[in-house]
Amino acid sequence: MTPRVLHILGQLRTGGAEIRTLQLLRSLGDDARLHTIVTLAGVKGELAPQFEELGVKVVPLRARSVSFFLRFFMLIRNDRFDTVHSHVDRSAGYLLPVAKLAGARTRICHFRSDTSPTGGALDRFRRWVLELGIRWAATNIVAVSPGTLEAAWGSHRPSAKCQVLHNGIDVARYRDAVAADLTADLGVAAGATVLLHIGNGGIRTKNRERAIRLLAGVRQERAGAVLIFVGRDGQDAASGVHNRQELRKLATQNGVEDGVIFAGERGDIPALLKASQCLLMTSTLEGVPGVVLEGLAAGMPVIATRLPGTVYIGREILGLTLVDASESDSSWVNAILAAIDNPQSGARISAAVEGSPFNGERSVHEYRTIWAGVTR
């Protein structure tokens, strides 16, 4: 019998966990109707209509309200959910115990970022309490990579409960995409070298500033090269305006003010990837970045920060060049130019993704198995 699954997310905004969950549920066909999402911010979020089109129910609850725990408990009990899947890291420590008491058979704590525990005495106490809740209530503790699992749960983790749960990618959607017309769409000069940077500009660790400096270096060898930022520019409209202004100042200081394009949120990422020469991922903190998998699935060279998640991808898939965050901008520029001037076969890169654990069908099988309460 296919289980009924309740997912827990902050809200359905454009972000890594939300996009991966949407792609995953799209892969389930009619079974997506057996899934419900609770958002903890008290609002659904702008991606909610796309989930609801799949037949997924979205229930906004405000975690800070006095009635939250009762409403959460009654939702699980009344709708008879078999599985509760928390995507909110250690906050699962106060959510999964409720799910256990409400009768959910399978209770999953999912770590997606490499953030290591920090903070003072109060933070350490809070973390200790949340981890107690996870140990008591979680039937499964999963993460997007071995490094993420180690960073999130450490050496004290109970191995019988823990496993890597891979983010999956629909390779064909990216491999077979038709390149966008960037001249007509964004005014990019025909023949220009295009660097693509995808991510939420409102998150400082996405490090858009470095991408601008790298464009300046690339332009010394490739005149007219452009950098396209894709994704929201801030957490809200006002911060987006402010962030764009600051980045334009930096671009002017580096002499590339005419080469930086803010494309905003787009629904045609595969086509943009196909129209570009290189994907940059300059983040200083990630789990397993889905954007890197998307670029590789499209068969394009990807230059990314060396992080536990990208190292894990690189072990499985060719076409990825990793550079330490501590390396100079010139080292990054050299890596970019080498990847553009000596590209590997796009077909081979896409095929490597398809044969890896990040293949969408394999990933869906992993999720279905864990939702059903089957352990390794």
Secondary structure, 3 states (H helix, E strand, C coil): CCCCEEEEECCCCCCHHHHHHHHHHHCCHHHHHHEEEEECECCCCCCHHHHHHCCCEEEECECCCCCHHHHHHHHHHHHCCCEEEECCHHHHHHHHHHHHHHCCCEEEEEECCCCCCCCCHHHHHHHHHHHHHHHHHCCEEEECCHHHHHHHHCCCCCCCCEEECCCCECHHHHHCCCCCCHHHHHCCCCCCCEEEEECCCCCHHHCHHHHHHHHHHHHCCCCCCEEEEECCCCCCHHHHHHHHHHHHHHHHHCCCHHHEEEEECCCCHHHHHHCCCEEEECCCCCCCCHHHHHHHHCCCCEEEECCHHHHHHHHHCCCEEEECCCCCHHHHHHHHHHHHHCCCCHHHHHHHHHCCCCEHHHHHHHHHHHHCCCCC
